[in-house]
Amino acid sequence: MSLACAADFAIASEDASFTMAYTRAGLTPDGSSTWVLPRLIGTRRTLDLMLRNRALSAAEALDWGLVSQVVPAAELAGAVDALAAELAAGPTEAYGLTKRLLLLSSTEGFESQMEHESRAIAEAARSADGREGIAAFLEKRKPQFGGS
């Protein structure tokens, strides 16, 4: 479960279940779950999972925001491959800048976050993918990103 929480995207088989079983064994959670999980689902739900060791079905994990998508077990590998291909074909530098902005947003004030955004969009606009994205928009065509 900690690995799924730390991932940017998590696709689960409909047969999957998720549990934090540390306290059942007399241990405390690890794998950054005490930092990530409350930010994803809130403190009360995190306490419920960590203290009661309740198992969540894949459907509940999707509803709670722990996973991005649930698919039939037979389609899991294909769904993962499709997501990987989609992301690889996209503007990867813009993706990285966006993730950095989202991570900063939990510790920055509004004005400083706006400054980070201004710098990030300027940086992205200077990149090859940014220039291609703008050109494609103006030419009303699908962009062909190269990953830079």
CYANA upper distance limits for C-alpha pairs under 8 A (distance plus 0.5 A):
  1 MET  CA      5 CYS  CA      6.74
  1 MET  CA     18 PHE  CA      6.22
  1 MET  CA     19 THR  CA      6.88
  1 MET  CA     20 MET  CA      7.20
  2 SER  CA      6 ALA  CA      6.73
  2 SER  CA     30 ASP  CA      8.10
  2 SER  CA     31 GLY  CA      6.12
  2 SER  CA     32 SER  CA      7.38
  2 SER  CA     33 SER  CA      5.72
  3 LEU  CA      7 ALA  CA      6.80
  3 LEU  CA     31 GLY  CA      7.75
  4 ALA  CA      9 PHE  CA      8.37
  4 ALA  CA     10 ALA  CA      6.31
  4 ALA  CA     66 LEU  CA      7.67
  4 ALA  CA     67 VAL  CA      7.58
  5 CYS  CA     10 ALA  CA      8.40
  5 CYS  CA     33 SER  CA      7.53
  5 CYS  CA     36 VAL  CA      7.01
  5 CYS  CA     37 LEU  CA      6.97
  5 CYS  CA     40 LEU  CA      8.37
  5 CYS  CA     66 LEU  CA      6.63
  5 CYS  CA     67 VAL  CA      8.23
  6 ALA  CA     32 SER  CA      8.04
  6 ALA  CA     33 SER  CA      8.16
  6 ALA  CA     36 VAL  CA      7.19
  9 PHE  CA     67 VAL  CA      7.38
  9 PHE  CA     68 SER  CA      6.30
 10 ALA  CA     66 LEU  CA      8.10
 10 ALA  CA     67 VAL  CA      5.23
 10 ALA  CA     68 SER  CA      5.75
 10 ALA  CA     69 GLN  CA      7.27
 11 ILE  CA     67 VAL  CA      6.46
 11 ILE  CA     68 SER  CA      6.26
 11 ILE  CA     69 GLN  CA      5.32
 11 ILE  CA     70 VAL  CA      6.26
 11 ILE  CA     71 VAL  CA      7.86
 11 ILE  CA     76 LEU  CA      7.89
 11 ILE  CA     79 ALA  CA      8.09
 11 ILE  CA     80 VAL  CA      7.36
 12 ALA  CA     16 ALA  CA      6.75
 12 ALA  CA     58 ALA  CA      6.98
 12 ALA  CA     67 VAL  CA      7.24
 12 ALA  CA     69 GLN  CA      6.82
 12 ALA  CA     70 VAL  CA      5.34
 12 ALA  CA     71 VAL  CA      6.89
 12 ALA  CA     76 LEU  CA      7.60
 13 SER  CA     58 ALA  CA      7.49
 13 SER  CA     70 VAL  CA      6.11
 13 SER  CA     71 VAL  CA      5.66
 13 SER  CA     72 PRO  CA      6.03
 13 SER  CA     73 ALA  CA      5.22
 13 SER  CA     75 GLU  CA      8.50
 13 SER  CA     76 LEU  CA      6.44
 14 GLU  CA     57 SER  CA      8.43
 14 GLU  CA     58 ALA  CA      5.96
 14 GLU  CA     59 ALA  CA      7.52
 14 GLU  CA     70 VAL  CA      6.10
 14 GLU  CA     71 VAL  CA      6.06
 14 GLU  CA     72 PRO  CA      5.80
 14 GLU  CA     73 ALA  CA      6.67
 15 ASP  CA     57 SER  CA      8.18
 15 ASP  CA     58 ALA  CA      7.20
 15 ASP  CA     72 PRO  CA      8.09
 15 ASP  CA     73 ALA  CA      7.11
 16 ALA  CA     57 SER  CA      6.91
 16 ALA  CA     58 ALA  CA      5.81
 17 SER  CA     55 ALA  CA      6.80
 17 SER  CA     56 LEU  CA      5.94
 17 SER  CA     57 SER  CA      5.04
 17 SER  CA     58 ALA  CA      5.98
 18 PHE  CA     55 ALA  CA      5.87
 18 PHE  CA     56 LEU  CA      5.52
 18 PHE  CA     57 SER  CA      6.99
 18 PHE  CA     58 ALA  CA      7.79
 18 PHE  CA     61 ALA  CA      7.86
 19 THR  CA     49 LEU  CA      7.37
 19 THR  CA     53 ASN  CA      6.55
 19 THR  CA     54 ARG  CA      6.56
 19 THR  CA     55 ALA  CA      4.98
 19 THR  CA     56 LEU  CA      6.84
 20 MET  CA     29 PRO  CA      7.94
 20 MET  CA     49 LEU  CA      6.55
 20 MET  CA     50 MET  CA      5.96
 20 MET  CA     53 ASN  CA      5.89
 20 MET  CA     54 ARG  CA      7.88
 20 MET  CA     55 ALA  CA      8.08
 21 ALA  CA     25 ALA  CA      7.38
 21 ALA  CA     50 MET  CA      7.62
 21 ALA  CA     53 ASN  CA      5.68
 22 TYR  CA     26 GLY  CA      6.99
 22 TYR  CA     27 LEU  CA      5.44
 22 TYR  CA     28 THR  CA      6.00
 22 TYR  CA     29 PRO  CA      6.09
 22 TYR  CA     50 MET  CA      7.83
 22 TYR  CA     53 ASN  CA      8.20
 23 THR  CA     27 LEU  CA      5.40
 23 THR  CA     28 THR  CA      6.32
 23 THR  CA     29 PRO  CA      8.00
 23 THR  CA     50 MET  CA      7.35
 23 THR  CA     51 LEU  CA      6.82
 23 THR  CA     53 ASN  CA      7.70
 24 ARG  CA     53 ASN  CA      7.21
 29 PRO  CA     33 SER  CA      7.06
 29 PRO  CA     34 THR  CA      7.19
 29 PRO  CA     50 MET  CA      7.97
 30 ASP  CA     34 THR  CA      7.47
 32 SER  CA     36 VAL  CA      6.62
 33 SER  CA     37 LEU  CA      5.81
 34 THR  CA     38 PRO  CA      7.26
 35 TRP  CA     39 ARG  CA      7.50
 36 VAL  CA     40 LEU  CA      6.87
 37 LEU  CA     41 ILE  CA      6.56
 37 LEU  CA     42 GLY  CA      7.70
 37 LEU  CA     43 THR  CA      8.48
 37 LEU  CA     46 THR  CA      6.71
 38 PRO  CA     42 GLY  CA      4.81
 38 PRO  CA     43 THR  CA      5.27
 38 PRO  CA     45 ARG  CA      8.17
 38 PRO  CA     46 THR  CA      6.17
 39 ARG  CA     43 THR  CA      8.28
 40 LEU  CA     65 GLY  CA      7.22
 40 LEU  CA     66 LEU  CA      7.50
 41 ILE  CA     45 ARG  CA      6.69
 41 ILE  CA     46 THR  CA      7.20
 41 ILE  CA     64 TRP  CA      6.79
 41 ILE  CA     65 GLY  CA      7.30
 41 ILE  CA     66 LEU  CA      8.05
 42 GLY  CA     46 THR  CA      6.73
 43 THR  CA     47 LEU  CA      6.54
 44 ARG  CA     48 ASP  CA      6.69
 45 ARG  CA     49 LEU  CA      6.77
 46 THR  CA     50 MET  CA      6.48
 47 LEU  CA     51 LEU  CA      6.09
 47 LEU  CA     52 ARG  CA      8.18
 48 ASP  CA     52 ARG  CA      6.01
 48 ASP  CA     53 ASN  CA      7.76
 48 ASP  CA     54 ARG  CA      7.60
 49 LEU  CA     53 ASN  CA      5.56
 49 LEU  CA     54 ARG  CA      5.81
 49 LEU  CA     55 ALA  CA      7.96
 50 MET  CA     54 ARG  CA      8.26
 56 LEU  CA     60 GLU  CA      6.18
 56 LEU  CA     61 ALA  CA      6.50
 57 SER  CA     61 ALA  CA      6.64
 58 ALA  CA     62 LEU  CA      6.70
 58 ALA  CA     67 VAL  CA      8.44
 58 ALA  CA     70 VAL  CA      7.10
 59 ALA  CA     63 ASP  CA      6.72
 59 ALA  CA     70 VAL  CA      7.53
 60 GLU  CA     64 TRP  CA      6.52
 61 ALA  CA     65 GLY  CA      6.62
 61 ALA  CA     66 LEU  CA      5.47
 61 ALA  CA     67 VAL  CA      6.32
 62 LEU  CA     66 LEU  CA      6.31
 62 LEU  CA     67 VAL  CA      5.48
 62 LEU  CA     68 SER  CA      6.77
 62 LEU  CA     69 GLN  CA      6.96
 62 LEU  CA     70 VAL  CA      7.42
 71 VAL  CA     75 GLU  CA      6.71
 71 VAL  CA     76 LEU  CA      6.55
 71 VAL  CA     79 ALA  CA      8.08
 72 PRO  CA     76 LEU  CA      6.99
 75 GLU  CA     79 ALA  CA      6.59
 76 LEU  CA     80 VAL  CA      6.73
 77 ALA  CA     81 ASP  CA      6.64
 78 GLY  CA     82 ALA  CA      6.54
 79 ALA  CA     83 LEU  CA      6.71
 80 VAL  CA     84 ALA  CA      6.68
 81 ASP  CA     85 ALA  CA      6.62
 82 ALA  CA     86 GLU  CA      6.61
 83 LEU  CA     87 LEU  CA      6.68
 84 ALA  CA     88 ALA  CA      6.52
 85 ALA  CA     89 ALA  CA      6.62
 86 GLU  CA     90 GLY  CA      6.96
 87 LEU  CA     91 PRO  CA      8.40
 87 LEU  CA     92 THR  CA      7.73
 88 ALA  CA     92 THR  CA      7.39
 88 ALA  CA    147 GLY  CA      8.12
 89 ALA  CA    144 GLN  CA      8.38
 89 ALA  CA    145 PHE  CA      6.86
 89 ALA  CA    146 GLY  CA      7.84
 89 ALA  CA    147 GLY  CA      7.95
 90 GLY  CA    145 PHE  CA      6.30
 90 GLY  CA    146 GLY  CA      8.27
 90 GLY  CA    147 GLY  CA      7.46
 91 PRO  CA     95 TYR  CA      6.83
 91 PRO  CA    129 ASP  CA      6.25
 91 PRO  CA    130 GLY  CA      8.16
 91 PRO  CA    145 PHE  CA      6.18
 91 PRO  CA    146 GLY  CA      7.72
 91 PRO  CA    147 GLY  CA      6.02
 91 PRO  CA    148 SER  CA      7.63
 92 THR  CA     96 GLY  CA      6.78
 92 THR  CA    147 GLY  CA      5.68
 92 THR  CA    148 SER  CA      7.39
 93 GLU  CA     97 LEU  CA      6.74
 93 GLU  CA    124 ALA  CA      7.64
 93 GLU  CA    129 ASP  CA      8.30
 93 GLU  CA    147 GLY  CA      7.02
 93 GLU  CA    148 SER  CA      6.40
 94 ALA  CA     98 THR  CA      6.48
 94 ALA  CA    124 ALA  CA      6.38
 94 ALA  CA    130 GLY  CA      8.35
 95 TYR  CA     99 LYS  CA      6.71
 96 GLY  CA    100 ARG  CA      6.73
 97 LEU  CA    101 LEU  CA      6.74
 97 LEU  CA    120 ALA  CA      6.78
 97 LEU  CA    124 ALA  CA      8.29
 98 THR  CA    102 LEU  CA      6.76
 98 THR  CA    120 ALA  CA      8.48
 99 LYS  CA    103 LEU  CA      6.73
100 ARG  CA    104 LEU  CA      6.67
101 LEU  CA    105 SER  CA      6.65
101 LEU  CA    113 GLN  CA      8.17
101 LEU  CA    116 HIS  CA      7.53
101 LEU  CA    117 GLU  CA      7.40
102 LEU  CA    106 SER  CA      7.95
104 LEU  CA    108 GLU  CA      6.54
104 LEU  CA    113 GLN  CA      7.94
105 SER  CA    109 GLY  CA      8.08
105 SER  CA    113 GLN  CA      6.84
108 GLU  CA    112 SER  CA      6.60
108 GLU  CA    113 GLN  CA      6.24
109 GLY  CA    113 GLN  CA      6.50
110 PHE  CA    114 MET  CA      6.73
111 GLU  CA    115 GLU  CA      6.89
112 SER  CA    116 HIS  CA      6.78
113 GLN  CA    117 GLU  CA      6.66
114 MET  CA    118 SER  CA      6.67
115 GLU  CA    119 ARG  CA      6.81
116 HIS  CA    120 ALA  CA      6.58
117 GLU  CA    121 ILE  CA      6.58
118 SER  CA    122 ALA  CA      6.74
119 ARG  CA    123 GLU  CA      6.64
120 ALA  CA    124 ALA  CA      6.57
121 ILE  CA    125 ALA  CA      6.45
122 ALA  CA    126 ARG  CA      6.87
123 GLU  CA    127 SER  CA      7.13
124 ALA  CA    129 ASP  CA      8.09
124 ALA  CA    130 GLY  CA      5.86
125 ALA  CA    129 ASP  CA      8.32
125 ALA  CA    130 GLY  CA      4.93
125 ALA  CA    131 ARG  CA      6.47
126 ARG  CA    130 GLY  CA      6.72
126 ARG  CA    131 ARG  CA      7.06
127 SER  CA    131 ARG  CA      6.73
127 SER  CA    148 SER  CA      6.61
128 ALA  CA    132 GLU  CA      6.61
128 ALA  CA    145 PHE  CA      8.49
128 ALA  CA    146 GLY  CA      8.07
128 ALA  CA    148 SER  CA      6.05
129 ASP  CA    133 GLY  CA      6.46
129 ASP  CA    145 PHE  CA      5.82
129 ASP  CA    146 GLY  CA      6.89
129 ASP  CA    147 GLY  CA      7.02
129 ASP  CA    148 SER  CA      6.10
130 GLY  CA    134 ILE  CA      6.71
131 ARG  CA    135 ALA  CA      6.64
132 GLU  CA    136 ALA  CA      6.47
132 GLU  CA    143 PRO  CA      6.71
132 GLU  CA    144 GLN  CA      7.48
132 GLU  CA    145 PHE  CA      7.31
133 GLY  CA    137 PHE  CA      6.64
133 GLY  CA    143 PRO  CA      5.96
133 GLY  CA    144 GLN  CA      8.31
133 GLY  CA    145 PHE  CA      8.05
134 ILE  CA    138 LEU  CA      6.74
135 ALA  CA    139 GLU  CA      6.51
135 ALA  CA    143 PRO  CA      8.42
136 ALA  CA    140 LYS  CA      6.24
136 ALA  CA    141 ARG  CA      5.47
136 ALA  CA    142 LYS  CA      6.40
136 ALA  CA    143 PRO  CA      5.59
137 PHE  CA    141 ARG  CA      6.84
137 PHE  CA    142 LYS  CA      8.08
137 PHE  CA    143 PRO  CA      8.16
